[in-house]
């Protein structure tokens, strides 16, 4: 399992990074990204600490641990600026908290995120076909979410991705130990969204390609 969207206690997760990574390793994960929630208030506090601990945990547990950030509820006008700031602080992967239907995310977040230099648009809710085409053109991955609530629009995200060839990735958005899933569980979630076996394989390949790109 490759999971590019998880949270530690540096935002609203329950676990310190060491326990999160250890649990992922025991669960059979080959790579995990720690992508705590961020905005103007905390990027400079969270990212350097995550960068430091990820390097240590990768070596200690023989698992790829990627430092990142999920820009969350950020006013759309600031998303591009903060994405650049996150990279400069050492984030190797940048997600934006998309327009999930279960939270009051500012309208225009999906579009602003897709115009910025990010890697993944997380749980993009009722993403439009125009936005999906933009994601395709910029090779930004659209997330199929394993998280309760955010997963309600997985089928719609799949439909929009199919319409224009946008690439998908499945992440857990883990906040607690029980949120981590096995590859077998991930396959069931993907099938639940309506994905074919070919699409599931391609989705896992997308995650592998992203990890390889980051680790170059």
C-alpha positions, 0 to 999 in steps of 0.5 A, spaced: 500 500 500 502 507 498 498 512 502 499 519 500 495 523 505 495 522 512 495 526 518 499 526 525 498 530 531 501 536 528 494 537 526 488 533 527 491 526 527 491 522 533 498 519 533 505 522 533 509 521 526 513 515 529 507 511 531 503 512 525 509 510 521 510 504 525 503 502 524 503 503 517 509 499 516 506 493 520 500 494 516 504 492 510 505 499 507 511 500 502 510 508 502 506 513 506 506 521 506 505 525 512 501 531 510 498 535 516 493 540 515 496 547 513 495 554 512 499 561 513 499 560 521 503 553 521 507 552 515 513 554 518 512 550 524 510 543 521 513 542 515 521 542 518 519 538 523 515 533 519 521 533 514 526 531 520 522 526 522 521 523 516 528 522 514 529 518 521 523 514 520 525 512 513 531 509 515 529 506 522 523 502 519 525 501 512 519 504 509 519 510 504 516 516 509 515 523 505 514 529 508 508 533 505 502 538 507 495 539 505 493 546 504 486 546 508 480 551 507 485 556 505 482 562 501 483 560 494 487 567 492 492 564 497 493 557 494 498 558 489 503 562 494 502 557 500 504 551 495 510 555 493 512 556 500 511 549 502 516 547 497 521 552 499 520 549 506 521 542 504 515 539 503 516 533 497 508 532 496 503 538 496 495 536 497 490 541 497 483 540 501 478 539 495 471 541 495 468 535 499 461 536 500 461 535 508 465 541 509 464 548 508 470 549 503 471 555 500 468 555 493 473 556 487 478 552 491 478 546 486 480 551 480 485 555 484 488 548 487 489 545 479 492 552 477 497 551 482 503 547 482 500 541 487 501 534 486 494 531 489 487 534 489 484 531 495 477 529 496 475 534 490 467 533 491 463 535 485 469 537 481 467 539 474 469 536 467 472 543 466 476 542 472 478 534 471 480 536 464 485 541 468 487 536 472 489 531 466 493 537 463 497 538 469 498 531 471 495 533 478 492 526 481 485 526 483 483 523 490 479 517 491 478 517 498 477 512 503 475 517 509 468 517 511 464 523 508 469 525 503 468 518 500 461 520 498 463 523 491 468 518 489 463 515 484 462 522 481 470 523 481 471 517 477 466 519 472 469 526 471 476 523 471 473 518 466 470 523 461 477 526 460 483 521 462 485 525 469 489 520 473 486 518 480 490 516 486 486 512 492 488 515 499 486 514 506 486 521 509 488 517 516 487 521 522 487 515 527 490 508 527 483 504 524 483 509 518 489 505 515 487 500 510 490 494 506 491 494 499 485 489 499 481 494 502 483 499 498 481 495 492 474 494 495 473 501 496 475 502 489 470 497 486 465 501 490 466 507 487 465 503 480 472 502 478 474 496 473 480 492 475 484 495 469 482 502 472 484 500 479 491 497 477 492 504 473 490 508 480 495 504 484 500 505 478 499 512 479 501 512 486 507 508 484 509 513 479 508 519 484 513 516 489 518 514 484 518 522 482 518 524 489 524 520 491 528 521 485 
